[in-house]
Amino acid sequence: MNLSPSNRLTPWVGRLIIANAVVLLLLMTVFTSPALQQALRFSPGEALPRPWTFVSYMFVHAGLLHLVLNMFMLYVFGVPVEHRLGGRTFLVYYLYCGIGAAVFSLALSGIMQVPPFIGASGAILGLGVAFAMLWPDAEMFVIPFPMPIKARTLILGLIGLDILLSLVAPRDGVAHLAHVGGAAFGYLFFRVQALSRRRPHSPPRAVERVVMVQSGAAEPERRTPAPPIRPRRRPDADPVAAEVDRVLDKISEQGIASLTVAERRFLDEVARQKKQER
């Protein structure tokens, strides 16, 4: 499926992939000391004396396969989410989910044993939550399932699987609880945003405009019909087109000055892609 105006990497997704690949290359070739890798991983028992590990662990991976799987998921979920949120908000959200995964694990370590862990999976599952909340009905194909799965169902299934595996296989070497923490902080991010945008009054409704015209003789008032309401597309049919409709409706109701920086950048990217297609 294609949820962005183009298939090419967005700026911050590309930079994050490069950063993770460079760190793995350096740890495998130049900085091979196990002590350095232990200093970068997140360990709840050593987190407070080593505050940098709340961020550094996200850029360390156990091997090439671990890196490839995480970076593939970063590409799948990160590109459309960065298009929607904008580069700066996307980066803040990514780091927020990764730090949230570590904070969640640190909190759980007070009631249960949480082993040290590395990897960007917590932040990436947070991106998955963002994707599912922005496009809940988007259909995705997941091997080996022959039928498409809605994004909301897929992400809920992944979270449920992490919770189950954390109970039945707590020592399998995967930070399942950190994944759940990244997802939980991602959900909290969008819930807080939704509450902050909620207004006490109902949204404006389309009304019929009445134009009074006065001349030498009395004339009946002329009614100018309201502009026709553009039919909305289903978000799962074409999420980009549905987002364009939403932004255009916002311009129609509130004026172009009401657009956010991310919405302006989104329209510019769509217009640029249309020019390239022509």
C-alpha positions as YAML, in Angstrom:
chain: A
units: angstrom
residues:
- id: 1
  name: MET
  ca: [0.00, 0.00, 0.00]
- id: 2
  name: ASN
  ca: [1.11, 3.58, -0.60]
- id: 3
  name: LEU
  ca: [0.23, 6.13, 2.06]
- id: 4
  name: SER
  ca: [2.65, 8.88, 1.13]
- id: 5
  name: PRO
  ca: [2.83, 11.05, -1.96]
- id: 6
  name: SER
  ca: [5.93, 9.11, -2.98]
- id: 7
  name: ASN
  ca: [7.76, 5.94, -2.00]
- id: 8
  name: ARG
  ca: [11.06, 7.64, -1.27]
- id: 9
  name: LEU
  ca: [12.38, 7.99, 2.25]
- id: 10
  name: THR
  ca: [11.29, 10.97, 4.27]
- id: 11
  name: PRO
  ca: [14.16, 12.99, 5.77]
- id: 12
  name: TRP
  ca: [14.08, 11.82, 9.39]
- id: 13
  name: VAL
  ca: [13.25, 8.22, 8.60]
- id: 14
  name: GLY
  ca: [16.28, 8.13, 6.33]
- id: 15
  name: ARG
  ca: [18.52, 9.75, 8.94]
- id: 16
  name: LEU
  ca: [17.39, 7.34, 11.65]
- id: 17
  name: ILE
  ca: [18.06, 4.34, 9.40]
- id: 18
  name: ILE
  ca: [21.54, 5.64, 8.60]
- id: 19
  name: ALA
  ca: [22.28, 6.40, 12.27]
- id: 20
  name: ASN
  ca: [21.27, 2.91, 13.38]
- id: 21
  name: ALA
  ca: [23.26, 1.26, 10.58]
- id: 22
  name: VAL
  ca: [26.38, 3.33, 11.35]
- id: 23
  name: VAL
  ca: [26.21, 2.51, 15.07]
- id: 24
  name: LEU
  ca: [25.96, -1.22, 14.34]
- id: 25
  name: LEU
  ca: [28.86, -1.04, 11.87]
- id: 26
  name: LEU
  ca: [31.07, 0.79, 14.38]
- id: 27
  name: LEU
  ca: [30.22, -1.61, 17.20]
- id: 28
  name: MET
  ca: [31.00, -4.60, 14.98]
- id: 29
  name: THR
  ca: [34.28, -3.28, 13.51]
- id: 30
  name: VAL
  ca: [35.89, -0.50, 15.56]
- id: 31
  name: PHE
  ca: [34.36, -0.29, 19.03]
- id: 32
  name: THR
  ca: [34.07, -3.99, 19.76]
- id: 33
  name: SER
  ca: [34.57, -3.80, 23.52]
- id: 34
  name: PRO
  ca: [31.71, -5.50, 25.40]
- id: 35
  name: ALA
  ca: [32.05, -2.82, 28.07]
- id: 36
  name: LEU
  ca: [31.02, -0.11, 25.57]
- id: 37
  name: GLN
  ca: [27.95, -2.03, 24.47]
- id: 38
  name: GLN
  ca: [26.97, -2.54, 28.10]
- id: 39
  name: ALA
  ca: [27.37, 1.19, 28.69]
- id: 40
  name: LEU
  ca: [24.93, 1.95, 25.85]
- id: 41
  name: ARG
  ca: [22.22, -0.60, 26.68]
- id: 42
  name: PHE
  ca: [19.31, 0.21, 28.99]
- id: 43
  name: SER
  ca: [19.45, -1.57, 32.31]
- id: 44
  name: PRO
  ca: [16.79, -0.56, 34.86]
- id: 45
  name: GLY
  ca: [19.17, -1.16, 37.77]
- id: 46
  name: GLU
  ca: [21.77, 1.21, 36.26]
- id: 47
  name: ALA
  ca: [19.48, 3.69, 34.47]
- id: 48
  name: LEU
  ca: [19.63, 6.58, 36.95]
- id: 49
  name: PRO
  ca: [23.46, 6.67, 37.18]
- id: 50
  name: ARG
  ca: [23.56, 6.36, 33.36]
- id: 51
  name: PRO
  ca: [20.81, 8.72, 32.10]
- id: 52
  name: TRP
  ca: [22.10, 8.68, 28.51]
- id: 53
  name: THR
  ca: [20.96, 5.07, 28.20]
- id: 54
  name: PHE
  ca: [17.33, 6.26, 28.01]
- id: 55
  name: VAL
  ca: [18.23, 7.30, 24.42]
- id: 56
  name: SER
  ca: [21.40, 5.38, 23.48]
- id: 57
  name: TYR
  ca: [19.82, 1.92, 23.74]
- id: 58
  name: MET
  ca: [17.51, 2.74, 20.80]
- id: 59
  name: PHE
  ca: [20.47, 2.93, 18.41]
- id: 60
  name: VAL
  ca: [22.12, -0.34, 19.44]
- id: 61
  name: HIS
  ca: [21.10, -3.66, 17.86]
- id: 62
  name: ALA
  ca: [22.09, -7.25, 18.54]
- id: 63
  name: GLY
  ca: [23.04, -7.99, 14.93]
- id: 64
  name: LEU
  ca: [22.25, -7.45, 11.27]
- id: 65
  name: LEU
  ca: [18.94, -9.33, 11.32]
- id: 66
  name: HIS
  ca: [17.74, -7.36, 14.34]
- id: 67
  name: LEU
  ca: [18.65, -4.12, 12.58]
- id: 68
  name: VAL
  ca: [17.04, -5.06, 9.24]
- id: 69
  name: LEU
  ca: [13.73, -6.05, 10.84]
- id: 70
  name: ASN
  ca: [13.51, -2.88, 12.90]
- id: 71
  name: MET
  ca: [14.51, -0.59, 10.03]
- id: 72
  name: PHE
  ca: [11.98, -2.23, 7.71]
- id: 73
  name: MET
  ca: [9.22, -1.52, 10.23]
- id: 74
  name: LEU
  ca: [10.55, 2.00, 10.67]
- id: 75
  name: TYR
  ca: [10.20, 2.52, 6.91]
- id: 76
  name: VAL
  ca: [6.70, 0.99, 6.71]
- id: 77
  name: PHE
  ca: [5.22, 3.01, 9.57]
- id: 78
  name: GLY
  ca: [7.58, 5.98, 9.72]
- id: 79
  name: VAL
  ca: [7.26, 7.35, 6.18]
- id: 80
  name: PRO
  ca: [3.49, 8.01, 6.24]
- id: 81
  name: VAL
  ca: [3.59, 9.17, 9.87]
- id: 82
  name: GLU
  ca: [6.37, 11.68, 9.13]
- id: 83
  name: HIS
  ca: [4.39, 12.97, 6.14]
- id: 84
  name: ARG
  ca: [1.40, 13.50, 8.40]
- id: 85
  name: LEU
  ca: [3.10, 14.93, 11.50]
- id: 86
  name: GLY
  ca: [5.94, 16.83, 9.87]
- id: 87
  name: GLY
  ca: [9.65, 16.24, 10.42]
- id: 88
  name: ARG
  ca: [10.14, 17.99, 13.76]
- id: 89
  name: THR
  ca: [7.05, 16.52, 15.44]
- id: 90
  name: PHE
  ca: [7.89, 13.09, 14.02]
- id: 91
  name: LEU
  ca: [11.38, 13.10, 15.54]
- id: 92
  name: VAL
  ca: [10.08, 14.30, 18.91]
- id: 93
  name: TYR
  ca: [7.40, 11.61, 18.86]
- id: 94
  name: TYR
  ca: [9.89, 8.87, 17.92]
- id: 95
  name: LEU
  ca: [12.29, 9.77, 20.73]
- id: 96
  name: TYR
  ca: [9.38, 10.24, 23.14]
- id: 97
  name: CYS
  ca: [8.12, 6.69, 22.47]
- id: 98
  name: GLY
  ca: [11.63, 5.25, 22.82]
- id: 99
  name: ILE
  ca: [12.23, 7.06, 26.11]
- id: 100
  name: GLY
  ca: [8.73, 6.10, 27.21]
- id: 101
  name: ALA
  ca: [9.54, 2.43, 26.62]
- id: 102
  name: ALA
  ca: [12.56, 2.78, 28.93]
- id: 103
  name: VAL
  ca: [10.58, 4.68, 31.58]
- id: 104
  name: PHE
  ca: [7.84, 2.03, 31.48]
- id: 105
  name: SER
  ca: [10.42, -0.73, 31.96]
- id: 106
  name: LEU
  ca: [12.06, 1.18, 34.81]
- id: 107
  name: ALA
  ca: [8.69, 1.51, 36.56]
- id: 108
  name: LEU
  ca: [7.98, -2.21, 36.16]
- id: 109
  name: SER
  ca: [11.40, -3.11, 37.53]
- id: 110
  name: GLY
  ca: [10.13, -2.09, 40.98]
- id: 111
  name: ILE
  ca: [7.69, -5.02, 41.01]
- id: 112
  name: MET
  ca: [9.34, -7.56, 38.71]
- id: 113
  name: GLN
  ca: [12.67, -8.42, 37.15]
- id: 114
  name: VAL
  ca: [13.38, -6.58, 33.89]
- id: 115
  name: PRO
  ca: [16.63, -7.59, 32.17]
- id: 116
  name: PRO
  ca: [18.78, -5.09, 30.20]
- id: 117
  name: PHE
  ca: [17.75, -4.53, 26.59]
- id: 118
  name: ILE
  ca: [18.69, -2.75, 23.36]
- id: 119
  name: GLY
  ca: [16.97, -1.91, 20.09]
- id: 120
  name: ALA
  ca: [14.50, 0.55, 18.58]
- id: 121
  name: SER
  ca: [11.47, -1.76, 18.77]
- id: 122
  name: GLY
  ca: [9.71, 0.25, 21.50]
- id: 123
  name: ALA
  ca: [9.92, 3.47, 19.51]
- id: 124
  name: ILE
  ca: [8.89, 1.68, 16.32]
- id: 125
  name: LEU
  ca: [5.82, 0.08, 17.92]
- id: 126
  name: GLY
  ca: [4.96, 3.61, 19.05]
- id: 127
  name: LEU
  ca: [5.07, 4.59, 15.37]
- id: 128
  name: GLY
  ca: [2.79, 1.63, 14.66]
- id: 129
  name: VAL
  ca: [0.30, 3.02, 17.17]
- id: 130
  name: ALA
  ca: [0.47, 6.43, 15.44]
- id: 131
  name: PHE
  ca: [-0.15, 4.77, 12.08]
- id: 132
  name: ALA
  ca: [-3.13, 2.80, 13.45]
- id: 133
  name: MET
  ca: [-4.67, 5.89, 15.01]
- id: 134
  name: LEU
  ca: [-4.22, 8.02, 11.89]
- id: 135
  name: TRP
  ca: [-5.32, 5.31, 9.42]
- id: 136
  name: PRO
  ca: [-7.14, 2.66, 11.50]
- id: 137
  name: ASP
  ca: [-8.84, 1.01, 8.49]
- id: 138
  name: ALA
  ca: [-5.80, 0.93, 6.20]
- id: 139
  name: GLU
  ca: [-5.32, -2.61, 4.91]
- id: 140
  name: MET
  ca: [-1.91, -4.26, 5.23]
- id: 141
  name: PHE
  ca: [-0.61, -7.59, 3.97]
- id: 142
  name: VAL
  ca: [1.42, -9.55, 6.50]
- id: 143
  name: ILE
  ca: [3.25, -12.77, 5.63]
- id: 144
  name: PRO
  ca: [2.05, -15.55, 5.93]
- id: 145
  name: PHE
  ca: [-1.58, -14.36, 6.16]
- id: 146
  name: PRO
  ca: [-3.29, -14.44, 2.73]
- id: 147
  name: MET
  ca: [-5.89, -11.78, 3.59]
- id: 148
  name: PRO
  ca: [-5.23, -8.09, 4.33]
- id: 149
  name: ILE
  ca: [-5.35, -6.99, 7.95]
- id: 150
  name: LYS
  ca: [-6.54, -3.58, 9.09]
- id: 151
  name: ALA
  ca: [-3.85, -1.47, 10.71]
- id: 152
  name: ARG
  ca: [-5.77, -1.17, 13.97]
- id: 153
  name: THR
  ca: [-6.16, -4.95, 14.21]
- id: 154
  name: LEU
  ca: [-2.50, -5.57, 13.37]
- id: 155
  name: ILE
  ca: [-1.13, -3.21, 16.02]
- id: 156
  name: LEU
  ca: [-3.50, -4.49, 18.70]
- id: 157
  name: GLY
  ca: [-2.43, -8.01, 17.79]
- id: 158
  name: LEU
  ca: [1.26, -7.13, 18.10]
- id: 159
  name: ILE
  ca: [0.71, -5.52, 21.49]
- id: 160
  name: GLY
  ca: [-1.30, -8.52, 22.69]
- id: 161
  name: LEU
  ca: [1.42, -10.89, 21.45]
- id: 162
  name: ASP
  ca: [4.09, -8.95, 23.35]
- id: 163
  name: ILE
  ca: [2.04, -9.12, 26.54]
- id: 164
  name: LEU
  ca: [1.46, -12.86, 26.10]
- id: 165
  name: LEU
  ca: [5.14, -13.62, 25.37]
- id: 166
  name: SER
  ca: [6.27, -11.54, 28.34]
- id: 167
  name: LEU
  ca: [4.24, -13.93, 30.52]
- id: 168
  name: VAL
  ca: [4.97, -17.29, 28.91]
- id: 169
  name: ALA
  ca: [8.56, -16.65, 27.74]
- id: 170
  name: PRO
  ca: [10.04, -13.92, 29.94]
- id: 171
  name: ARG
  ca: [13.63, -15.00, 29.23]
- id: 172
  name: ASP
  ca: [13.53, -15.28, 25.42]
- id: 173
  name: GLY
  ca: [15.90, -12.30, 25.04]
- id: 174
  name: VAL
  ca: [13.24, -9.94, 23.62]
- id: 175
  name: ALA
  ca: [12.19, -6.80, 25.51]
- id: 176
  name: HIS
  ca: [8.45, -7.42, 25.17]
- id: 177
  name: LEU
  ca: [7.52, -5.09, 28.01]
- id: 178
  name: ALA
  ca: [9.57, -2.26, 26.49]
- id: 179
  name: HIS
  ca: [7.57, -2.70, 23.27]
- id: 180
  name: VAL
  ca: [4.35, -2.40, 25.24]
- id: 181
  name: GLY
  ca: [5.70, 0.72, 26.96]
- id: 182
  name: GLY
  ca: [6.49, 2.40, 23.64]
- id: 183
  name: ALA
  ca: [2.97, 1.61, 22.39]
- id: 184
  name: ALA
  ca: [1.38, 2.88, 25.62]
- id: 185
  name: PHE
  ca: [3.25, 6.18, 25.50]
- id: 186
  name: GLY
  ca: [2.34, 6.59, 21.82]
- id: 187
  name: TYR
  ca: [-1.35, 6.08, 22.59]
- id: 188
  name: LEU
  ca: [-1.11, 8.56, 25.48]
- id: 189
  name: PHE
  ca: [0.44, 11.14, 23.12]
- id: 190
  name: PHE
  ca: [-2.54, 11.05, 20.76]
- id: 191
  name: ARG
  ca: [-5.11, 10.95, 23.55]
- id: 192
  name: VAL
  ca: [-3.64, 14.07, 25.14]
- id: 193
  name: GLN
  ca: [-3.63, 15.81, 21.75]
- id: 194
  name: ALA
  ca: [-7.26, 14.85, 21.16]
- id: 195
  name: LEU
  ca: [-8.29, 16.21, 24.57]
- id: 196
  name: SER
  ca: [-6.41, 19.47, 24.02]
- id: 197
  name: ARG
  ca: [-8.17, 20.01, 20.68]
- id: 198
  name: ARG
  ca: [-11.65, 19.27, 22.05]
- id: 199
  name: ARG
  ca: [-13.83, 22.37, 22.12]
- id: 200
  name: PRO
  ca: [-16.96, 22.93, 24.22]
- id: 201
  name: HIS
  ca: [-19.04, 24.18, 21.29]
- id: 202
  name: SER
  ca: [-20.20, 22.17, 18.31]
- id: 203
  name: PRO
  ca: [-18.35, 22.55, 14.99]
- id: 204
  name: PRO
  ca: [-19.71, 25.16, 12.56]
- id: 205
  name: ARG
  ca: [-22.47, 23.95, 10.28]
- id: 206
  name: ALA
  ca: [-23.03, 24.88, 6.68]
- id: 207
  name: VAL
  ca: [-25.80, 27.52, 6.55]
- id: 208
  name: GLU
  ca: [-27.70, 29.16, 3.76]
- id: 209
  name: ARG
  ca: [-26.48, 32.70, 3.14]
- id: 210
  name: VAL
  ca: [-29.11, 35.39, 2.54]
- id: 211
  name: VAL
  ca: [-28.25, 38.49, 0.48]
- id: 212
  name: MET
  ca: [-30.59, 41.47, 0.84]
- id: 213
  name: VAL
  ca: [-30.72, 43.69, -2.27]
- id: 214
  name: GLN
  ca: [-32.41, 47.07, -2.08]
- id: 215
  name: SER
  ca: [-33.43, 49.06, -5.20]
- id: 216
  name: GLY
  ca: [-36.07, 51.56, -6.23]
- id: 217
  name: ALA
  ca: [-38.75, 48.86, -6.23]
- id: 218
  name: ALA
  ca: [-39.12, 46.23, -3.63]
- id: 219
  name: GLU
  ca: [-37.52, 43.01, -4.70]
- id: 220
  name: PRO
  ca: [-37.68, 39.64, -3.04]
- id: 221
  name: GLU
  ca: [-34.59, 38.67, -1.15]
- id: 222
  name: ARG
  ca: [-32.09, 36.58, -3.08]
- id: 223
  name: ARG
  ca: [-30.77, 33.45, -1.49]
- id: 224
  name: THR
  ca: [-27.29, 32.28, -2.32]
- id: 225
  name: PRO
  ca: [-27.07, 28.55, -1.75]
- id: 226
  name: ALA
  ca: [-24.23, 27.27, 0.38]
- id: 227
  name: PRO
  ca: [-21.37, 25.68, -1.58]
- id: 228
  name: PRO
  ca: [-21.91, 21.99, -2.15]
- id: 229
  name: ILE
  ca: [-20.29, 19.68, 0.34]
- id: 230
  name: ARG
  ca: [-17.53, 17.67, -1.26]
- id: 231
  name: PRO
  ca: [-18.07, 13.94, -0.77]
- id: 232
  name: ARG
  ca: [-15.45, 12.46, 1.50]
- id: 233
  name: ARG
  ca: [-13.42, 9.47, 0.54]
- id: 234
  name: ARG
  ca: [-13.04, 6.51, 2.81]
- id: 235
  name: PRO
  ca: [-9.65, 6.82, 4.62]
- id: 236
  name: ASP
  ca: [-8.75, 3.23, 3.85]
- id: 237
  name: ALA
  ca: [-9.44, 3.70, 0.13]
- id: 238
  name: ASP
  ca: [-6.86, 6.47, -0.37]
- id: 239
  name: PRO
  ca: [-5.48, 7.97, 2.88]
- id: 240
  name: VAL
  ca: [-3.52, 10.69, 1.06]
- id: 241
  name: ALA
  ca: [-6.58, 11.87, -0.87]
- id: 242
  name: ALA
  ca: [-8.65, 11.76, 2.33]
- id: 243
  name: GLU
  ca: [-6.06, 13.91, 4.09]
- id: 244
  name: VAL
  ca: [-6.07, 16.39, 1.17]
- id: 245
  name: ASP
  ca: [-9.87, 16.62, 1.50]
- id: 246
  name: ARG
  ca: [-9.58, 17.29, 5.22]
- id: 247
  name: VAL
  ca: [-7.03, 20.07, 4.75]
- id: 248
  name: LEU
  ca: [-9.06, 21.67, 1.95]
- id: 249
  name: ASP
  ca: [-12.18, 21.56, 4.11]
- id: 250
  name: LYS
  ca: [-10.24, 23.27, 6.89]
- id: 251
  name: ILE
  ca: [-9.16, 26.02, 4.46]
- id: 252
  name: SER
  ca: [-12.76, 26.43, 3.31]
- id: 253
  name: GLU
  ca: [-14.08, 26.75, 6.87]
- id: 254
  name: GLN
  ca: [-11.29, 28.62, 8.66]
- id: 255
  name: GLY
  ca: [-9.08, 30.14, 6.00]
- id: 256
  name: ILE
  ca: [-5.57, 29.24, 4.84]
- id: 257
  name: ALA
  ca: [-4.03, 30.98, 7.84]
- id: 258
  name: SER
  ca: [-5.44, 28.23, 10.06]
- id: 259
  name: LEU
  ca: [-3.15, 25.57, 8.56]
- id: 260
  name: THR
  ca: [-0.35, 24.18, 10.69]
- id: 261
  name: VAL
  ca: [3.22, 23.95, 9.43]
- id: 262
  name: ALA
  ca: [2.81, 20.18, 8.94]
- id: 263
  name: GLU
  ca: [-0.38, 20.69, 6.90]
- id: 264
  name: ARG
  ca: [1.27, 23.28, 4.65]
- id: 265
  name: ARG
  ca: [4.24, 20.99, 4.11]
- id: 266
  name: PHE
  ca: [1.87, 18.12, 3.30]
- id: 267
  name: LEU
  ca: [0.07, 20.16, 0.61]
- id: 268
  name: ASP
  ca: [3.39, 21.28, -0.87]
- id: 269
  name: GLU
  ca: [4.58, 17.66, -1.07]
- id: 270
  name: VAL
  ca: [1.36, 16.54, -2.75]
- id: 271
  name: ALA
  ca: [1.56, 19.38, -5.29]
- id: 272
  name: ARG
  ca: [5.21, 18.55, -6.02]
- id: 273
  name: GLN
  ca: [4.35, 14.88, -6.56]
- id: 274
  name: LYS
  ca: [1.49, 15.79, -8.92]
- id: 275
  name: LYS
  ca: [3.88, 17.90, -11.02]
- id: 276
  name: GLN
  ca: [6.34, 15.02, -11.24]
- id: 277
  name: GLU
  ca: [3.58, 12.65, -12.36]
- id: 278
  name: ARG
  ca: [2.64, 15.01, -15.20]
...
